[in-house]
Amino acid sequence: MGRSAWLFLGVVGLAVRLAAAPQFVSETELVDRVIELIDRRLALMPEVAAVKFRHQQPIADPVREGVVLAQSVADALAMNLEGEAARGFFSVQIRLARAVQEHGFERWRTRAESPPPARDLVTVLRPQLDAIGREMLPAVYLASPALTQLPAATLRPRLAPLLRQPGVTDALLAELAAALSALRITAAPTWATLQRVGVLRVGTTGDYAPFSEERGGELRGLDIALAQALAQAWGVRVVFVRTSWPTLMADLGRRRFDLAASGISVTPERQRVADFSTAYLFDGKTPIARRAEAERFPSLEKIDRPGVRVIVNPGGTNERFAREHLTRATLVLHPDNRTIFEEIVAGRADVMITDGIEVQLQTRRHPALAATMAEPFTRAGKAILLAPGSELTARVNAWLEPQINRGEITAQLEQALAGKR
């Protein structure tokens, strides 16, 4: 892993640290992390100014500033961050640093004050500034999807703590807010990007056991374990980004994550706009109902009747299947896939048509439920979702296919069904 990633992930209290149990990353904390780094950089400026004042050096150092700016923009481009936006972001940081230093110079000149003690500029302060700089871009990259969704006017109050740094003005913070809001990721992640950032961002829903399930703030399931193992094999850390079935493909297009793993079915519609790994499991749509009434629904014809309440979670292949094949039954939309089966147990719905693996799990968890058919209506693969044309697809397959061939995925699925993952 790159040094910047270790520095970034080592910050105490940050949610993206690898914990005993995986959790969703907090986008609020990712944004605050960028602001914290800017604040840390500005906090060193009074010492920098004190050194320059004592040695009668000018505040501005165009040569060094030019080198730092050019290198920062080059590094941003290598991470697929928009170049002009990165230039604007680092330029306003230079102006903020100058403002803090100018404030000190003015105070020491007009009030005849002596500057405070300061550490050596070359051996102490600049290395610290360089270290913050190395942390900055990975932090910006991870926060970019959240930053670009925040209008500058909304982001501006989040920057208010920076006003405690002497010399920082509202006008400069307005410029900084605009610059942060423009820091977009411009392309799908490459292997080089991944290695530079040192983090694999995995989109997952957290509502689809046994693949991805959030319980008590912790994530578990087959796909969570697969994502952790993949990141470990690639020598990077993994962070889990919350997505949903209605927003999955849009979130992929917004580059909120590098790949998605959540028991995602391969469909022609998704294949037209995205890449998939080799399918690691195959499954099909299967009806589930209360065990006492399972015999009422032995076929699609028996399910699609007036008065039968078919419950679906919106946005995914379950809803699409129901809308394509049911014309007489009543569709009941339930937004939370984690509690949808309790609706059938409680008698507020009659049937759900979902993937057979989920039916296996839910009949174990709810003895009152049972599959109504031995064979599924359909057959589709489960795979890892990636951006179209992603160069990571081949690397995912190179890691995944040997495990499929050895039967390891099937064994891990059994563990997930048993609640051991």
C-alpha positions, 0 to 999 in steps of 0.5 A: 500500500502507498504511504499516503494511504497508510497515513490516511487510514491511520487517523484515530477515529476515522470510520474507514479504518479497518475495524474488527467488523466492517461498517459503512463508511461515513461520507460526512467523516470523509468530507470532514477529513479533508477539512481537517487536513486543510486546518492542520496545514493552516495551523503550521503557517504562523510558525512558517511566518515567524521563521520568515519574519526573523530571517527577513524572507518574503512570504511568497515563494513563487518557485516553491509554490509553482513546483508544489502546485504543478506536482499536486495537479499531476498527482490529482490527474493520476488519480482521475481527479479533474485537473482544473478543479485540482488546480483551483483547490490547491491555488486557494490553499496557497492563498489561504496560507499566504493570508495567515502569514500576512496576518502575522507579519502585519501584527509583528510590524505594527505592534512591535511584537516579537514573533513566537518561537518556531521550529526549523522551516527546512527540517521540521515544518516543510516535511510536515507540510509535505506529509499533509500534502501526501494525505490530502489527495487520497482524502479528496479522492475518497470524499469527492462523490460527497463533495460534488453533491454538496452545493458550495453554499451548503459546504461553506458552513462546514468550513467555518472552523477554519476562521479560527486561523488568523487571516482567514476570511469569509471570501477565501472560504467561499472560494475554497467551498467552490473549489471543493465542490468541483473536485470530480472523479473523471474516469473509472478507477484504474489499477494505478489509481487504486494503488495510489489511493490504497483503498478499494471502495465497494458499493453494497446495499446492506439489506440482502442476506446472505450476501450483504447485511447490516446488523447493529451497524456491522456488515456481514455476508458472503459478498462482504467477505469476498470484498475483504479478501479481494482487497487483501489480495490486492494489498489495499484497504476496503471501505464499504459505500452504502448504495441501494437497489433503486440507485445502484446503477446511478451510483456506479455512474457517479463513481461513488465506488470502484465496484459493487458486491451485494448479490447483484444479478447479471441482467441484460439491462445492467450489462448494457451500461456496466461490466460484470465479473465472472458469475460466482453463483447462479440463482433464480426467482422463487416464490416464498409464502407462509408455510400454511398457505404455500400450497396455494401458490404452486405456479405463477398462474396461481400467484397472479390472481386477484386478491393475492398480495405480492410484496416487492422491494423497489428498484431491483430485479424482484420488482422488475420480475413482478411487474413483467409477469404479474397483471392481476395480483396486487403489488405491495411495495415495501422499501426495507428489504430487511423487514419485508419477510416479516410482512408475510409472516404477519399476514400483511402480504401473501407472497414474495418472489425473490432469489432462491438463495434468499428464500433458503436463508429466510425459511431458516430464519422464519420457520413460518415461511416456505418456498412454494415451488421446488424449481425457480422461474428463472436462472441468472448469475450473481457477479461483481459489478464494475464500470463499463470497460473497467480494467479492474474486471480482468483482475477481479476475474483472475482472483475470483475464478480459481476460487469458483473452480475450487468450490470455495465460493459455494462453501463460503455461501453455506457459511453465510447461510448458517450466519457464520459470515 
